[in-house]
Amino acid sequence: MNTILENRTWRYATKKFDSSKKISNKELDLLLEATRLSASSYGLQPYHVFVITNPEIREQLKPVSWGQSQITDASHLIVFAHQKDFGGELVDDYLTNVSETRNIPADTLKGYGEFAKSKLVDLPQTTKEDWAAKQVYLALGNLMQAAAELKIDTCPMEGFEAEAYNTILNLNDKNLSASVVLPVGYRSEEDQTQHLAKVRKSNQELFTHI
């Protein structure tokens, strides 16, 4: 089987992690770089990623995560948080980065900036927040697939109280809100879920060729 499909077949939403096994700093750096390189609408990346290893904070997060053991047992806990609101500064900061990274005059980017602002800045706050949260999932997918290539286990989780996370991690003060949580580490041999066949829709049900 092609390794692309092997990796995707191997991965599953790990229910029980081996708390004694930790991913290395080198592996963590690879996962975070894969996340950083993710695509996003207009290239704006309207989110921030928290890597949580502090055991006391993770113990605080566990009860507001439906008591799920992955929060405390995984090697690292990744929390994706999207921006709740923004103005033209989101685009301006990106264009400054483009200018500096590609060594091109900022003036040449003015048209792109005005176009992006015209599509985003005047949207209702709730629409902006929904849009920002969607961008998170592009990065989440890249992180999960990079982890699978390294044979590192993950478990994407929406089963948590976002407002409680926002309070514990002081996200409200940063104009952020928790979107999705991803424990990363290594599966426990006791996790029986790893032995179950992967259940997905058939090609006929899922795909239409036009």
Secondary structure, DSSP 8 states (H G I E B T S, - for coil): --HHHHHHHH--B-SSB-TT----HHHHHHHHHHHHT---GGG---EEEEEE--HHHHHHHSGGGTT-THHHHSSEEEEEEEES---THHHHHHHHHHHHHHT--GGGGHHHHHHHHHHHTTS-HHHHHHHHHHHHHHHHHHHHHHHHHTT-EE--B--S-HHHHHHHTT-GGGTEEEEEEEEEE-B-TT-GGGGS------HHHH----
